[in-house]
Amino acid sequence: MIANSMPTLHVLNNTDIATLAAEFEYQSPQEVLKWALDQYHPRIAICTSFQDTGMVILDMAWRINPAVRIFTLDTGRLPEETYRIIDTVRERYNLPIEVIFPDAQEVQDLTQLHGVNLFRKEVSLRQNCCEVRKVNPLRKKLSTLDGWISGLRRDQSVRRAAVPVIEIDHEHGDIIKINPLATWTHDQVWNYIQDHDVPYHRLYDQGYTSIGCAPCTRATQPGEDPRAGRWWWEQEEHKECGIHIALRPEWSAVALPKTGTYGN
Ligand code: SF4
């Protein structure tokens, strides 16, 4: 049994989180989700791009609380298949998906200065694009919440190998962050999808193993790293968009218009 008597977010300290993290390590994702939703709904929401793990978490959470909140970041450069699954989820689960858009002026300033496909030019510009289209909208959304739930798994990449099941998100105002599938494997995720007839992103049928924006994602070949299709022209250590792992400040040092409002 999970300790439902634990104090809520406002009084959780590092010791509380360490205790919970140790406890959750051996709990099922459903037990962790139930604890999180019981404690924080409606001040907690699932952030998903409708990839395999996100769909599993969404399905599990909906079975626990059919009013669970779901939000997604529409960067403006998503593949058509992502828009299709957003509507599929709305209909299947009868859930109002909260679609978060980037600030129009920030996108205009950035693309006017560097072009619409700036992400191909250099890592710092790619990160600026992710910052404007993903990181800044996420930060704004999370400022309205006490916690969020993500689909991070330890087996997704070396940089995610130590992801805890629960943590304090210091990047976003010390709110709580839950990663219910941190300990799960790729096979466990897909077994759940098949066993529960969960809708899945159709790009998986075309050889994609990780899915983001259309111009920055390609299918992978058998034997390739699952995230090899993300920003495939960059070195492995750069392959994060800043949503889960902060971008290194030195990578963001690019010339921006003085009138621009986006962060770098
Ligand atoms: S993934 Fe590509 S298109 Fe999407 S926000 Fe990042 S750089 Fe821009």
Residues whose N, C-alpha, C, O or C-beta is under 5 A from the ligand:
A	BS01	SF4	T75 R77 F119 R126 C129 C130 R133 G212 C213 C216
